[in-house]
């Protein structure tokens, strides 16, 4: 995988309309499988501007860390909840 060759260690993903549709309440099987496979080689972080309940529920059974109610500026500056 090219990311390993480039020494990438962390993958940051958005939640809504990236890894799940806005109306999905839990991750689908493809997302679960993807996260399980990626977690073998990378730390995975979900960064979302959505509310805690939504993000926590979606990430509950995924091998990832997450941030919620977050703007990109907050994430990049290290100021999170």
N, C-alpha and C positions, 0 to 999 in steps of 0.2 A: 504494500500500500504506500502510495506516494507521501502521505502524511507522516508515516514512520521514517521514511528516508529523510524528510525535511526536519526531523526531530520535534514534530508537533506532539505535545503531551496532553493538551486540553482542547475539547471541542465545546463551544458555547452555541446553544441553539435558542431560538425564540419558540414560544409555545403556540400561540394561536395563529392558525393558518400557515404554520411551518411544520410542526410535528403532529398537530391535530387540528381538525376543524373546530371552529368556535363553539359549535353545538355538541361536540363529542364530550362526554362526561368522564370517560376513562380511555386510556390509550388502546388503540387497536393492536391486533396481533403483530402486524408488520412493524409497528413502532417498538413494541416490546422486544421483538427479535433483533431489530437494529440496535437498540440500546444494549442489549445483552452482548451482542457481537462487538460493538465498539468499546464497551467497558473492559474487554480483555486487554486492550492496548492503550486506552485513553481515559482520562478523567472527563466526565461529561457534566456540563452545567447547563441548566435551563434558566434563562433570564427572561422574565416576563414583566410587562407593565400591568398585568391583570392582578386580581385580588388574591390574597393568601389562600382562601378556601379552594378556589379553582386550581391554582398552581400546585398546592399541596396534594389535592386529590389526584391530579393527573400524574404527579411524580411519585406518589406513594409506593408503588411497586416497581419503579424503575431504578436502575443502578446509577443515580445521578444526584448531584447537589442542585439546589435551586434558589433563585431570588425572585421576589414578587413585588408588585406595586413599584416598579423600578423603571426609571427612564434610562436611556443609553448613557446620558451624561453622568448620572449617579453611578452606574455600573463601572464606567471607565475611570471615574475618580476614586472608586473604592468605598464610596458612601452608600451603604445599603442598610436594609432593615435588620 
